[in-house]
Amino acid sequence: MNWYFYILKCRDDSFYCGITNNLKERLKEHNNGEGAKYTKTRVPVKLIYFEEHPDKSSACKREIEVKGWRREKKAVLASRFCSR
């Protein structure tokens, strides 16, 4: 089963990073207020970036890495993805 690392852009223009094994369902959960505590008050959210990983461990490592980045670096990553 593949896992995904993803970045959401929230209503207040903040970013949220997470992992899941079902990207479509997780996005739906976030927008229904059933996702992470952080996003509940910031809906709607928009998927702006994702990466596929072979397992939960590698997705989690990537999440930790990117969560340590400044907002500007996350924005650059997402902009490269959106311009594909």
N, CA, C and O atoms as CSV, one atom per row, in Angstrom:
chain,resi,resn,atom,element,x,y,z
A,1,MET,N,N,0.832,-1.179,0.000
A,1,MET,CA,C,0.000,0.000,0.000
A,1,MET,C,C,0.879,1.245,0.000
A,1,MET,O,O,1.819,1.355,0.787
A,2,ASN,N,N,0.565,2.173,-0.883
A,2,ASN,CA,C,1.324,3.422,-0.960
A,2,ASN,C,C,0.828,4.430,0.065
A,2,ASN,O,O,-0.340,4.429,0.455
A,3,TRP,N,N,1.733,5.276,0.482
A,3,TRP,CA,C,1.433,6.360,1.402
A,3,TRP,C,C,1.756,7.669,0.714
A,3,TRP,O,O,2.545,7.708,-0.231
A,4,TYR,N,N,1.151,8.729,1.185
A,4,TYR,CA,C,1.328,10.041,0.587
A,4,TYR,C,C,1.698,11.068,1.651
A,4,TYR,O,O,1.148,11.080,2.752
A,5,PHE,N,N,2.631,11.917,1.293
A,5,PHE,CA,C,2.905,13.128,2.059
A,5,PHE,C,C,2.213,14.242,1.288
A,5,PHE,O,O,2.302,14.293,0.061
A,6,TYR,N,N,1.527,15.132,1.992
A,6,TYR,CA,C,0.793,16.184,1.294
A,6,TYR,C,C,0.882,17.521,2.027
A,6,TYR,O,O,1.164,17.585,3.224
A,7,ILE,N,N,0.631,18.579,1.266
A,7,ILE,CA,C,0.548,19.925,1.832
A,7,ILE,C,C,-0.794,20.519,1.421
A,7,ILE,O,O,-1.187,20.471,0.256
A,8,LEU,N,N,-1.482,21.079,2.408
A,8,LEU,CA,C,-2.742,21.772,2.170
A,8,LEU,C,C,-2.541,23.267,2.375
A,8,LEU,O,O,-1.739,23.690,3.208
A,9,LYS,N,N,-3.270,24.052,1.615
A,9,LYS,CA,C,-3.340,25.491,1.869
A,9,LYS,C,C,-4.693,25.743,2.517
A,9,LYS,O,O,-5.735,25.402,1.956
A,10,CYS,N,N,-4.669,26.337,3.687
A,10,CYS,CA,C,-5.889,26.573,4.460
A,10,CYS,C,C,-6.519,27.920,4.106
A,10,CYS,O,O,-5.907,28.762,3.450
A,11,ARG,N,N,-7.754,28.095,4.557
A,11,ARG,CA,C,-8.507,29.323,4.292
A,11,ARG,C,C,-7.743,30.577,4.712
A,11,ARG,O,O,-7.852,31.616,4.062
A,12,ASP,N,N,-6.979,30.484,5.788
A,12,ASP,CA,C,-6.221,31.648,6.275
A,12,ASP,C,C,-4.835,31.769,5.629
A,12,ASP,O,O,-3.987,32.524,6.104
A,13,ASP,N,N,-4.615,31.022,4.547
A,13,ASP,CA,C,-3.355,31.004,3.785
A,13,ASP,C,C,-2.205,30.311,4.504
A,13,ASP,O,O,-1.065,30.381,4.044
A,14,SER,N,N,-2.474,29.655,5.605
A,14,SER,CA,C,-1.434,28.858,6.259
A,14,SER,C,C,-1.324,27.514,5.547
A,14,SER,O,O,-2.209,27.129,4.782
A,15,PHE,N,N,-0.232,26.811,5.807
A,15,PHE,CA,C,-0.016,25.486,5.234
A,15,PHE,C,C,-0.153,24.424,6.314
A,15,PHE,O,O,0.177,24.643,7.479
A,16,TYR,N,N,-0.646,23.276,5.895
A,16,TYR,CA,C,-0.733,22.116,6.788
A,16,TYR,C,C,-0.080,20.943,6.071
A,16,TYR,O,O,-0.397,20.679,4.911
A,17,CYS,N,N,0.821,20.241,6.735
A,17,CYS,CA,C,1.487,19.065,6.179
A,17,CYS,C,C,0.977,17.818,6.884
A,17,CYS,O,O,0.756,17.825,8.095
A,18,GLY,N,N,0.793,16.747,6.119
A,18,GLY,CA,C,0.338,15.499,6.715
A,18,GLY,C,C,0.680,14.302,5.853
A,18,GLY,O,O,1.269,14.439,4.780
A,19,ILE,N,N,0.300,13.114,6.339
A,19,ILE,CA,C,0.479,11.876,5.578
A,19,ILE,C,C,-0.826,11.089,5.615
A,19,ILE,O,O,-1.638,11.252,6.525
A,20,THR,N,N,-1.013,10.243,4.620
A,20,THR,CA,C,-2.200,9.401,4.542
A,20,THR,C,C,-1.952,8.266,3.558
A,20,THR,O,O,-1.025,8.318,2.749
A,21,ASN,N,N,-2.791,7.242,3.640
A,21,ASN,CA,C,-2.736,6.183,2.633
A,21,ASN,C,C,-3.921,6.288,1.677
A,21,ASN,O,O,-4.074,5.454,0.785
A,22,ASN,N,N,-4.759,7.306,1.859
A,22,ASN,CA,C,-5.896,7.551,0.968
A,22,ASN,C,C,-6.079,9.066,0.838
A,22,ASN,O,O,-6.788,9.692,1.626
A,23,LEU,N,N,-5.441,9.619,-0.147
A,23,LEU,CA,C,-5.391,11.072,-0.308
A,23,LEU,C,C,-6.771,11.690,-0.531
A,23,LEU,O,O,-7.110,12.702,0.082
A,24,LYS,N,N,-7.552,11.086,-1.396
A,24,LYS,CA,C,-8.878,11.621,-1.715
A,24,LYS,C,C,-9.777,11.655,-0.475
A,24,LYS,O,O,-10.445,12.655,-0.212
A,25,GLU,N,N,-9.787,10.570,0.271
A,25,GLU,CA,C,-10.617,10.475,1.475
A,25,GLU,C,C,-10.124,11.434,2.562
A,25,GLU,O,O,-10.930,12.054,3.257
A,26,ARG,N,N,-8.821,11.553,2.707
A,26,ARG,CA,C,-8.267,12.432,3.741
A,26,ARG,C,C,-8.597,13.890,3.454
A,26,ARG,O,O,-8.923,14.641,4.374
A,27,LEU,N,N,-8.518,14.298,2.203
A,27,LEU,CA,C,-8.870,15.670,1.833
A,27,LEU,C,C,-10.340,15.939,2.153
A,27,LEU,O,O,-10.693,17.003,2.661
A,28,LYS,N,N,-11.175,14.971,1.853
A,28,LYS,CA,C,-12.604,15.076,2.167
A,28,LYS,C,C,-12.813,15.236,3.677
A,28,LYS,O,O,-13.616,16.060,4.115
A,29,GLU,N,N,-12.088,14.446,4.460
A,29,GLU,CA,C,-12.183,14.537,5.923
A,29,GLU,C,C,-11.782,15.925,6.417
A,29,GLU,O,O,-12.464,16.514,7.256
A,30,HIS,N,N,-10.678,16.440,5.896
A,30,HIS,CA,C,-10.234,17.781,6.298
A,30,HIS,C,C,-11.323,18.818,6.009
A,30,HIS,O,O,-11.633,19.651,6.861
A,31,ASN,N,N,-11.895,18.764,4.817
A,31,ASN,CA,C,-12.893,19.763,4.432
A,31,ASN,C,C,-14.234,19.587,5.134
A,31,ASN,O,O,-15.039,20.518,5.171
A,32,ASN,N,N,-14.480,18.410,5.686
A,32,ASN,CA,C,-15.705,18.167,6.462
A,32,ASN,C,C,-15.502,18.440,7.948
A,32,ASN,O,O,-16.400,18.194,8.753
A,33,GLY,N,N,-14.324,18.948,8.316
A,33,GLY,CA,C,-14.042,19.243,9.713
A,33,GLY,C,C,-13.714,18.015,10.539
A,33,GLY,O,O,-13.728,18.070,11.769
A,34,GLU,N,N,-13.416,16.904,9.871
A,34,GLU,CA,C,-13.100,15.648,10.554
A,34,GLU,C,C,-11.604,15.349,10.536
A,34,GLU,O,O,-11.166,14.313,11.035
A,35,GLY,N,N,-10.839,16.244,9.969
A,35,GLY,CA,C,-9.401,16.031,9.856
A,35,GLY,C,C,-8.676,16.467,11.109
A,35,GLY,O,O,-9.204,16.360,12.216
A,36,ALA,N,N,-7.493,16.948,10.931
A,36,ALA,CA,C,-6.652,17.383,12.049
A,36,ALA,C,C,-7.270,18.578,12.766
A,36,ALA,O,O,-7.998,19.374,12.172
A,37,LYS,N,N,-6.970,18.683,14.029
A,37,LYS,CA,C,-7.462,19.792,14.852
A,37,LYS,C,C,-7.090,21.141,14.223
A,37,LYS,O,O,-7.880,22.085,14.246
A,38,TYR,N,N,-5.887,21.217,13.666
A,38,TYR,CA,C,-5.405,22.462,13.065
A,38,TYR,C,C,-6.302,22.929,11.922
A,38,TYR,O,O,-6.595,24.119,11.813
A,39,THR,N,N,-6.740,22.008,11.074
A,39,THR,CA,C,-7.504,22.400,9.887
A,39,THR,C,C,-8.991,22.617,10.159
A,39,THR,O,O,-9.678,23.240,9.349
A,40,LYS,N,N,-9.494,22.119,11.272
A,40,LYS,CA,C,-10.937,22.219,11.560
A,40,LYS,C,C,-11.460,23.647,11.506
A,40,LYS,O,O,-12.573,23.880,11.035
A,41,THR,N,N,-10.684,24.589,11.976
A,41,THR,CA,C,-11.121,25.989,11.983
A,41,THR,C,C,-10.597,26.763,10.778
A,41,THR,O,O,-10.741,27.984,10.712
A,42,ARG,N,N,-9.997,26.066,9.837
A,42,ARG,CA,C,-9.391,26.733,8.687
A,42,ARG,C,C,-9.916,26.191,7.360
A,42,ARG,O,O,-9.251,26.318,6.332
A,43,VAL,N,N,-11.091,25.595,7.375
A,43,VAL,CA,C,-11.675,25.065,6.143
A,43,VAL,C,C,-12.315,26.198,5.349
A,43,VAL,O,O,-12.755,27.180,5.948
A,44,PRO,N,N,-12.381,26.098,4.031
A,44,PRO,CA,C,-11.940,24.949,3.249
A,44,PRO,C,C,-10.421,24.930,3.081
A,44,PRO,O,O,-9.745,25.953,3.188
A,45,VAL,N,N,-9.921,23.739,2.816
A,45,VAL,CA,C,-8.503,23.561,2.525
A,45,VAL,C,C,-8.363,23.085,1.086
A,45,VAL,O,O,-9.276,22.484,0.519
A,46,LYS,N,N,-7.205,23.366,0.512
A,46,LYS,CA,C,-6.941,22.991,-0.879
A,46,LYS,C,C,-5.637,22.206,-0.935
A,46,LYS,O,O,-4.632,22.616,-0.355
A,47,LEU,N,N,-5.658,21.086,-1.629
A,47,LEU,CA,C,-4.449,20.288,-1.822
A,47,LEU,C,C,-3.546,21.014,-2.810
A,47,LEU,O,O,-3.937,21.261,-3.951
A,48,ILE,N,N,-2.336,21.354,-2.370
A,48,ILE,CA,C,-1.423,22.081,-3.264
A,48,ILE,C,C,-0.172,21.279,-3.599
A,48,ILE,O,O,0.604,21.673,-4.470
A,49,TYR,N,N,0.030,20.150,-2.909
A,49,TYR,CA,C,1.224,19.343,-3.170
A,49,TYR,C,C,1.037,17.956,-2.580
A,49,TYR,O,O,0.441,17.799,-1.515
A,50,PHE,N,N,1.554,16.946,-3.282
A,50,PHE,CA,C,1.643,15.609,-2.691
A,50,PHE,C,C,2.767,14.818,-3.329
A,50,PHE,O,O,3.167,15.078,-4.464
A,51,GLU,N,N,3.266,13.854,-2.588
A,51,GLU,CA,C,4.281,12.906,-3.052
A,51,GLU,C,C,3.830,11.511,-2.654
A,51,GLU,O,O,3.253,11.314,-1.585
A,52,GLU,N,N,4.095,10.558,-3.510
A,52,GLU,CA,C,3.793,9.159,-3.206
A,52,GLU,C,C,5.030,8.506,-2.590
A,52,GLU,O,O,6.152,8.725,-3.045
A,53,HIS,N,N,4.810,7.701,-1.550
A,53,HIS,CA,C,5.894,6.989,-0.870
A,53,HIS,C,C,5.542,5.512,-0.756
A,53,HIS,O,O,4.365,5.164,-0.667
A,54,PRO,N,N,6.543,4.640,-0.758
A,54,PRO,CA,C,6.278,3.194,-0.726
A,54,PRO,C,C,5.761,2.682,0.618
A,54,PRO,O,O,5.157,1.611,0.687
A,55,ASP,N,N,5.998,3.450,1.686
A,55,ASP,CA,C,5.563,2.990,3.009
A,55,ASP,C,C,5.340,4.179,3.940
A,55,ASP,O,O,5.735,5.306,3.642
A,56,LYS,N,N,4.704,3.902,5.065
A,56,LYS,CA,C,4.374,4.946,6.041
A,56,LYS,C,C,5.629,5.604,6.604
A,56,LYS,O,O,5.658,6.814,6.828
A,57,SER,N,N,6.654,4.806,6.828
A,57,SER,CA,C,7.884,5.314,7.417
A,57,SER,C,C,8.522,6.405,6.560
A,57,SER,O,O,8.922,7.447,7.081
A,58,SER,N,N,8.619,6.175,5.259
A,58,SER,CA,C,9.254,7.179,4.397
A,58,SER,C,C,8.380,8.423,4.254
A,58,SER,O,O,8.901,9.534,4.161
A,59,ALA,N,N,7.065,8.252,4.237
A,59,ALA,CA,C,6.159,9.406,4.184
A,59,ALA,C,C,6.290,10.236,5.458
A,59,ALA,O,O,6.288,11.466,5.408
A,60,CYS,N,N,6.403,9.565,6.585
A,60,CYS,CA,C,6.542,10.234,7.881
A,60,CYS,C,C,7.865,11.002,7.963
A,60,CYS,O,O,7.907,12.120,8.478
A,61,LYS,N,N,8.927,10.408,7.462
A,61,LYS,CA,C,10.227,11.086,7.460
A,61,LYS,C,C,10.176,12.361,6.625
A,61,LYS,O,O,10.734,13.389,7.009
A,62,ARG,N,N,9.502,12.283,5.484
A,62,ARG,CA,C,9.371,13.451,4.615
A,62,ARG,C,C,8.517,14.535,5.288
A,62,ARG,O,O,8.821,15.724,5.191
A,63,GLU,N,N,7.458,14.113,5.964
A,63,GLU,CA,C,6.611,15.066,6.686
A,63,GLU,C,C,7.427,15.824,7.735
A,63,GLU,O,O,7.334,17.047,7.833
A,64,ILE,N,N,8.208,15.112,8.500
A,64,ILE,CA,C,9.036,15.734,9.535
A,64,ILE,C,C,10.031,16.712,8.908
A,64,ILE,O,O,10.244,17.811,9.421
A,65,GLU,N,N,10.638,16.296,7.789
A,65,GLU,CA,C,11.593,17.168,7.101
A,65,GLU,C,C,10.932,18.479,6.668
A,65,GLU,O,O,11.426,19.562,6.980
A,66,VAL,N,N,9.822,18.373,5.955
A,66,VAL,CA,C,9.173,19.563,5.398
A,66,VAL,C,C,8.541,20.430,6.483
A,66,VAL,O,O,8.520,21.654,6.355
A,67,LYS,N,N,8.031,19.820,7.539
A,67,LYS,CA,C,7.472,20.614,8.643
A,67,LYS,C,C,8.531,21.507,9.282
A,67,LYS,O,O,8.197,22.524,9.890
A,68,GLY,N,N,9.788,21.141,9.152
A,68,GLY,CA,C,10.879,21.948,9.691
A,68,GLY,C,C,11.282,23.111,8.800
A,68,GLY,O,O,12.086,23.953,9.200
A,69,TRP,N,N,10.733,23.160,7.608
A,69,TRP,CA,C,11.060,24.232,6.670
A,69,TRP,C,C,10.281,25.505,6.988
A,69,TRP,O,O,9.232,25.469,7.631
A,70,ARG,N,N,10.820,26.628,6.524
A,70,ARG,CA,C,10.093,27.901,6.584
A,70,ARG,C,C,8.977,27.882,5.536
A,70,ARG,O,O,9.022,27.116,4.573
A,71,ARG,N,N,8.003,28.719,5.739
A,71,ARG,CA,C,6.852,28.811,4.842
A,71,ARG,C,C,7.282,29.040,3.384
A,71,ARG,O,O,6.727,28.437,2.466
A,72,GLU,N,N,8.270,29.912,3.183
A,72,GLU,CA,C,8.707,30.255,1.831
A,72,GLU,C,C,9.204,29.026,1.071
A,72,GLU,O,O,8.923,28.872,-0.118
A,73,LYS,N,N,9.929,28.168,1.745
A,73,LYS,CA,C,10.462,26.970,1.098
A,73,LYS,C,C,9.329,26.006,0.740
A,73,LYS,O,O,9.367,25.373,-0.315
A,74,LYS,N,N,8.328,25.891,1.607
A,74,LYS,CA,C,7.155,25.055,1.309
A,74,LYS,C,C,6.411,25.610,0.096
A,74,LYS,O,O,5.948,24.853,-0.757
A,75,ALA,N,N,6.300,26.932,0.026
A,75,ALA,CA,C,5.606,27.575,-1.092
A,75,ALA,C,C,6.321,27.310,-2.411
A,75,ALA,O,O,5.671,27.085,-3.432
A,76,VAL,N,N,7.643,27.334,-2.400
A,76,VAL,CA,C,8.417,27.042,-3.613
A,76,VAL,C,C,8.178,25.598,-4.054
A,76,VAL,O,O,7.968,25.339,-5.239
A,77,LEU,N,N,8.207,24.670,-3.120
A,77,LEU,CA,C,7.942,23.263,-3.429
A,77,LEU,C,C,6.564,23.113,-4.057
A,77,LEU,O,O,6.424,22.447,-5.083
A,78,ALA,N,N,5.557,23.717,-3.464
A,78,ALA,CA,C,4.187,23.622,-3.973
A,78,ALA,C,C,4.051,24.283,-5.340
A,78,ALA,O,O,3.330,23.773,-6.197
A,79,SER,N,N,4.727,25.405,-5.560
A,79,SER,CA,C,4.611,26.104,-6.843
A,79,SER,C,C,5.212,25.289,-7.978
A,79,SER,O,O,4.710,25.328,-9.101
A,80,ARG,N,N,6.264,24.565,-7.703
A,80,ARG,CA,C,6.855,23.691,-8.732
A,80,ARG,C,C,5.894,22.566,-9.079
A,80,ARG,O,O,5.795,22.159,-10.236
A,81,PHE,N,N,5.198,22.072,-8.088
A,81,PHE,CA,C,4.227,20.999,-8.285
A,81,PHE,C,C,3.032,21.499,-9.094
A,81,PHE,O,O,2.575,20.826,-10.018
A,82,CYS,N,N,2.535,22.670,-8.745
A,82,CYS,CA,C,1.345,23.220,-9.404
A,82,CYS,C,C,1.617,23.637,-10.842
A,82,CYS,O,O,0.685,23.720,-11.642
A,83,SER,N,N,2.868,23.899,-11.183
A,83,SER,CA,C,3.188,24.339,-12.542
A,83,SER,C,C,3.476,23.184,-13.492
A,83,SER,O,O,3.808,23.408,-14.657
A,84,ARG,N,N,3.354,21.961,-13.010
A,84,ARG,CA,C,3.594,20.805,-13.884
A,84,ARG,C,C,2.554,20.707,-14.958
A,84,ARG,O,O,2.602,19.795,-15.783
